[in-house]
């Protein structure tokens, strides 16, 4: 059995980039340039990996930069707030949540669908716990739920 040596990680960069639209302008360029990463290589790799996703969807990405200035990255699912706004067909959440009522309502089926989609990124062990997290996010955005 071969022994695999891990390269030492010198930087861990967390960004949120629109799917298929990574370019060297801020915030990507300065964050990667500061770590010594080839910016265009990252942009090409990220855009290739996200080309099948909805264009412009915000994708959280965690970039591991190694001592030899090479990198790996992991893409995650879009934020819960983006999925909730998409399901409610809104451009933004409520300006003053909790004061003037709700600006939209989501059904339990819609919330469960979002929870199932987002489950790998959430810190939950059951779908019921994930649904509870999504409902909490809805309330903080000024979006009502069936309960």
C-alpha positions as CSV (number, residue, x, y, z in Angstrom):
1,X,0.0,0.0,0.0
2,X,1.4,3.4,-1.0
3,X,1.8,6.2,1.5
4,X,0.3,9.4,0.4
5,X,1.9,12.5,1.8
6,X,-0.3,15.5,2.2
7,X,1.0,18.9,1.2
8,X,0.9,21.5,3.9
9,X,-1.9,24.0,3.5
10,X,-0.7,27.6,3.7
11,X,-4.1,29.3,3.2
12,X,-7.8,28.5,3.3
13,X,-9.8,31.0,1.3
14,X,-13.6,31.1,1.5
15,X,-15.5,33.0,-1.2
16,X,-19.0,33.2,-2.7
17,X,-18.8,33.4,-6.5
18,X,-21.6,33.4,-9.1
19,X,-21.7,30.1,-11.0
20,X,-19.8,30.2,-14.3
21,X,-18.7,33.8,-13.7
22,X,-15.4,33.7,-11.9
23,X,-13.0,36.4,-13.2
24,X,-9.9,38.1,-11.8
25,X,-11.7,41.1,-10.6
26,X,-12.5,41.5,-6.9
27,X,-13.2,39.6,-4.7
28,X,-11.5,36.6,-6.5
29,X,-8.4,38.3,-7.9
30,X,-7.2,40.0,-4.7
31,X,-7.9,37.0,-2.4
32,X,-6.1,34.6,-4.6
33,X,-3.3,37.0,-5.6
34,X,-2.5,37.6,-2.0
35,X,-2.0,33.8,-1.5
36,X,0.1,33.5,-4.7
37,X,-2.3,31.4,-6.6
38,X,-2.5,31.6,-10.4
39,X,-5.9,33.4,-10.7
40,X,-6.7,32.5,-14.3
41,X,-6.2,28.7,-13.6
42,X,-8.6,29.0,-10.7
43,X,-11.2,30.9,-12.8
44,X,-11.0,28.4,-15.6
45,X,-11.3,25.4,-13.2
46,X,-14.2,27.0,-11.3
47,X,-16.1,28.0,-14.4
48,X,-15.7,24.5,-15.9
49,X,-17.0,22.9,-12.7
50,X,-20.0,25.2,-12.4
51,X,-21.0,25.5,-16.1
52,X,-23.9,23.0,-15.6
53,X,-25.4,25.1,-12.8
54,X,-27.8,28.0,-13.2
55,X,-25.7,31.0,-14.4
56,X,-25.2,33.6,-11.7
57,X,-26.3,31.3,-8.8
58,X,-24.1,32.2,-5.8
59,X,-21.8,29.3,-5.1
60,X,-19.8,29.2,-1.8
61,X,-16.3,27.8,-2.5
62,X,-13.5,26.8,-0.1
63,X,-10.0,27.0,-1.7
64,X,-7.0,25.2,-0.1
65,X,-3.7,26.8,-1.1
66,X,-0.6,24.7,-0.7
67,X,3.0,25.7,0.0
68,X,4.0,25.2,-3.7
69,X,1.2,27.6,-4.6
70,X,-1.0,24.9,-6.1
71,X,-4.7,24.7,-5.0
72,X,-7.7,22.6,-4.6
73,X,-11.3,23.8,-4.2
74,X,-14.6,22.5,-2.9
75,X,-17.9,24.0,-4.1
76,X,-20.9,23.9,-1.9
77,X,-24.6,24.3,-2.5
78,X,-26.1,27.8,-2.8
79,X,-27.0,29.6,0.4
80,X,-30.4,28.8,2.1
81,X,-31.4,32.5,1.6
82,X,-31.0,32.2,-2.1
83,X,-33.0,29.0,-2.3
84,X,-35.8,30.5,-0.2
85,X,-36.0,33.7,-2.3
86,X,-36.1,31.6,-5.4
87,X,-38.9,29.4,-4.1
88,X,-40.9,32.5,-2.9
89,X,-40.1,34.3,-6.2
90,X,-38.6,37.3,-4.4
91,X,-35.6,39.6,-5.2
92,X,-34.9,40.3,-1.5
93,X,-36.2,39.5,2.0
94,X,-38.3,41.7,4.1
95,X,-36.8,45.1,5.0
96,X,-38.0,44.9,8.6
97,X,-38.7,41.2,9.4
98,X,-40.9,40.6,12.4
99,X,-42.6,44.0,12.4
100,X,-45.0,44.3,9.4
101,X,-46.0,40.7,8.8
102,X,-44.7,38.4,6.1
103,X,-44.0,39.4,2.4
104,X,-44.6,35.8,1.2
105,X,-45.4,32.3,2.4
106,X,-43.8,29.0,1.6
107,X,-45.6,25.6,1.9
108,X,-44.2,22.8,4.0
109,X,-43.5,20.9,0.8
110,X,-41.3,23.7,-0.6
111,X,-39.4,24.0,2.7
112,X,-38.9,20.2,2.8
113,X,-37.6,20.3,-0.8
114,X,-35.1,23.1,0.1
115,X,-34.0,21.1,3.2
116,X,-33.4,17.9,1.2
117,X,-31.4,19.8,-1.4
118,X,-29.3,21.6,1.3
119,X,-28.9,18.7,3.7
120,X,-25.2,17.8,2.8
121,X,-24.1,21.4,3.8
122,X,-26.2,21.7,6.9
123,X,-25.1,20.6,10.4
124,X,-28.2,18.3,10.8
125,X,-28.6,14.6,11.1
126,X,-32.3,14.3,10.3
127,X,-34.6,15.9,7.7
128,X,-36.8,17.3,10.5
129,X,-33.9,19.2,12.0
130,X,-33.0,20.6,8.5
131,X,-36.6,21.7,8.0
132,X,-36.4,23.5,11.3
133,X,-33.3,25.3,10.2
134,X,-34.9,26.4,6.9
135,X,-38.0,27.6,8.7
136,X,-35.8,29.7,11.0
137,X,-34.1,31.2,8.0
138,X,-37.5,32.0,6.4
139,X,-38.7,33.8,9.6
140,X,-35.5,35.9,9.8
141,X,-36.1,36.9,6.1
142,X,-39.7,37.9,6.8
143,X,-41.2,34.9,4.9
144,X,-44.0,33.0,6.5
145,X,-44.4,29.2,6.7
146,X,-47.5,27.0,7.0
147,X,-47.1,26.4,10.8
